Amino acid sequence: MKRSELVRYINNFLEIEQYKDYAPNGLQVEGGEEINTIVTGVTACQALIDEAIKLKADAVLVHHGFFWKNEPLSIVGMKQKRIKSLLVNNINLLGYHLPLDGHAEVGNNAQLGKLWQLKDITPEPGLLRLGTLPAAMSVEDFKRLVSDSLGREALHLPGGKDRVKTVAWCSGGAQHYITQAAEWGADVYISGEVSEQTTHLARELGLHYLAAGHHATETLGVYCLGVHLAERFGVVHHHIDIENPV
């Protein structure tokens, strides 16, 4: 398929104009016009680009791309090597950040809700989600469910009751939503990262906090988007998970 067709479709599908983001969403580095093979991954690191080159990919589609606000503008060092690798091999780079967190079908948060069998009862639009488990369970059992489903041991900061049923969640580095999660009545809040003050907030707000990993909570969205594109357009899709314990 044509690059322009792919970019136009994803931009519309993810409704990128709805988000004020920290990096450009869409085509970030232009490669060849024809796209037959797409590699997806969480972050456009050198290891992912190298795998895409081995697979003779025409496009790399990621959640964490390039050109973030407040980063140096100069294309030198590590940034130069990454971009040069794409340009020399005629590979397109497409990055979608917040739109790939918030999408109702393939988004990271939608997919996490499905993974944990949560009934979504979110009271207002936004990235933060609220849901209920089919039945209340002990917080230790729920922590085990989250850890096993993501293949990474979640960090538990206790602050709530022994049994949980109402869950708030937001993928990535969204620990700052813990206050809103408490206001929504969540028994437990899950995000990817943790800050020093999160410990005290969980204790004083009266809910549990699970830091389940930035990378781990953001693997599902870009994978599902790649599967969707392969099914709709017949392109070849390879998902490469570059290990990241953070």
C-alpha positions in Angstrom: 0.0 0.0 0.0 1.0 3.6 -0.4 2.6 5.4 2.5 0.2 8.3 2.2 -2.8 5.9 2.4 -1.4 4.2 5.5 -0.6 7.4 7.3 -3.9 9.0 6.5 -5.8 5.9 7.7 -3.9 5.6 11.0 -4.2 9.4 11.7 -8.0 9.2 11.2 -8.4 5.9 13.0 -6.6 7.1 16.1 -8.2 10.6 15.9 -4.8 12.3 16.5 -6.3 15.8 16.3 -8.1 15.1 19.6 -4.8 15.1 21.6 -2.4 17.8 22.7 0.8 15.8 22.8 4.4 15.9 23.7 5.7 14.7 20.3 4.4 14.8 16.7 1.9 12.0 16.0 2.0 10.4 12.5 4.9 10.2 10.0 8.1 11.3 11.7 10.8 10.1 9.3 10.0 9.6 5.6 11.2 6.4 3.8 9.9 4.6 0.8 6.5 5.2 -0.8 5.4 1.5 -0.9 4.7 -0.2 2.4 4.4 -4.0 2.4 6.0 -4.9 5.7 5.5 -3.2 9.1 7.4 -3.7 12.3 5.8 -2.6 15.5 7.4 -2.0 18.9 7.0 0.2 21.9 10.0 2.5 21.4 12.0 3.5 18.4 15.3 2.5 19.9 18.3 1.3 17.8 17.7 -2.3 18.7 14.2 -2.1 17.2 15.4 -0.3 14.1 18.1 -2.9 13.6 15.5 -5.7 13.8 13.4 -3.9 11.2 16.4 -3.6 8.9 16.9 -7.4 9.2 13.3 -8.0 8.3 13.5 -5.6 5.3 10.6 -3.6 6.8 9.2 -0.6 5.0 7.9 1.0 8.1 8.4 1.0 11.8 5.3 1.9 13.9 5.9 2.8 17.6 4.3 4.3 20.6 7.5 6.2 21.6 8.9 7.9 18.6 11.2 10.9 18.1 11.2 14.7 18.5 9.9 15.1 22.0 9.3 18.5 23.5 12.3 20.0 25.4 14.8 17.5 23.9 17.8 18.9 22.1 17.1 19.8 18.5 20.5 18.9 17.1 20.6 15.6 15.2 23.9 14.2 16.6 25.1 11.2 18.5 22.5 8.6 19.3 19.7 10.5 17.5 21.8 10.8 14.3 22.6 7.1 14.3 18.9 6.1 14.7 17.7 8.5 12.0 20.6 7.6 9.6 19.7 3.9 10.0 16.1 4.7 8.9 17.1 6.9 6.0 19.8 4.7 4.6 17.5 1.8 4.6 14.5 3.8 3.3 12.3 2.9 6.3 9.4 5.1 7.4 9.0 5.9 11.1 5.5 6.4 12.4 4.9 7.4 16.0 1.7 7.6 18.0 1.8 8.6 21.7 -1.3 9.7 23.5 -3.7 8.6 20.7 -2.4 5.1 21.2 -3.1 5.3 24.9 -6.6 6.5 24.6 -8.1 4.7 21.6 -11.3 2.9 22.5 -10.4 -0.3 20.6 -6.7 -0.8 20.2 -5.5 1.7 22.8 -3.2 0.6 25.7 -5.8 1.4 28.3 -8.7 -0.3 26.5 -6.5 -3.4 26.1 -5.5 -3.4 29.7 -9.1 -3.3 30.7 -9.9 -6.3 28.6 -6.8 -8.1 29.9 -8.0 -7.7 33.5 -11.7 -8.3 32.7 -12.7 -4.9 33.9 -16.2 -3.5 33.2 -15.4 0.1 32.2 -17.4 2.7 34.2 -15.3 5.7 33.6 -17.3 8.8 34.6 -15.7 11.3 32.2 -13.6 11.3 29.0 -9.8 11.2 29.3 -6.9 8.8 29.5 -7.6 7.7 33.1 -10.0 4.8 33.2 -12.2 3.3 35.9 -13.7 -0.2 36.0 -15.0 -3.0 38.2 -13.8 -6.5 38.6 -16.4 -9.3 38.1 -16.0 -10.0 41.8 -14.0 -8.6 44.7 -10.7 -10.2 45.4 -7.8 -9.8 47.8 -5.4 -7.1 46.8 -2.6 -9.8 46.8 -4.6 -11.9 44.3 -5.2 -8.9 42.2 -1.5 -7.9 42.2 -0.7 -11.5 41.1 -3.2 -11.2 38.3 -1.7 -7.9 37.1 1.9 -9.2 37.4 1.2 -12.5 35.6 -0.7 -10.9 32.8 2.1 -8.5 32.0 5.0 -10.8 32.7 6.5 -8.4 35.2 6.3 -8.2 39.0 4.2 -5.1 39.9 5.4 -2.9 42.8 2.7 -2.6 45.4 2.3 0.5 47.6 -0.4 -0.4 50.1 -2.9 2.1 51.3 -6.4 0.7 51.0 -8.6 -2.2 52.2 -7.8 -5.9 52.0 -10.2 -6.6 49.2 -10.6 -4.6 46.0 -13.2 -4.4 43.3 -13.0 -0.9 41.8 -9.9 -0.3 39.7 -8.5 2.8 38.1 -5.7 2.6 35.6 -3.7 4.6 33.0 -0.7 3.2 31.1 2.8 4.6 31.2 4.1 7.4 33.4 0.7 8.4 34.8 1.2 8.1 38.6 0.1 11.7 39.0 -3.5 10.6 38.3 -3.6 8.8 41.7 -5.5 11.7 43.3 -8.2 11.6 40.6 -8.4 7.8 41.0 -9.1 8.3 44.7 -11.7 10.9 44.0 -13.4 8.4 41.7 -13.6 5.9 44.5 -11.0 3.4 43.2 -9.8 0.7 45.6 -6.6 0.4 43.6 -4.8 2.5 41.0 -2.4 1.1 38.4 0.0 2.9 36.2 3.5 2.1 34.8 5.8 4.2 36.9 6.1 5.5 40.5 7.5 8.6 42.2 8.7 9.1 45.7 5.6 10.9 46.8 3.3 8.1 45.4 3.9 6.1 48.6 2.6 8.8 50.8 -0.3 9.6 48.5 -1.5 6.0 48.5 -1.4 5.8 52.3 -3.1 9.1 52.9 -5.7 8.8 50.1 -6.6 5.3 51.2 -6.1 3.2 48.1 -3.5 0.7 46.8 -1.1 1.7 44.1 0.5 -0.8 41.6 3.4 0.3 39.5 3.2 -2.3 36.7 6.0 -1.0 34.4 6.0 1.7 31.8 7.0 -0.6 29.0 4.8 -3.5 30.2 1.6 -1.4 30.3 2.2 0.0 26.8 3.0 -3.1 24.7 -0.6 -4.1 23.8 -1.7 -1.0 21.9 0.9 -0.8 19.2 0.7 -4.6 18.8 -3.0 -4.5 18.3 -2.8 -1.7 15.9 -0.3 -3.7 13.8 -2.6 -6.7 13.8 -5.5 -4.4 12.8 -3.5 -3.0 9.9 -2.4 -6.4 8.7 -6.0 -7.7 8.7 -7.4 -4.6 7.0 -4.7 -4.0 4.3 -2.9 -7.3 4.0 0.5 -6.0 4.9 3.0 -8.2 6.7 3.3 -7.4 10.4 6.1 -8.3 12.8 5.9 -7.2 16.4 9.3 -7.0 18.1 9.3 -6.7 21.9 12.7 -5.2 22.9 13.1 -6.2 26.6 12.8 -3.3 29.0 12.4 -3.8 32.8 11.3 -0.3 33.5 
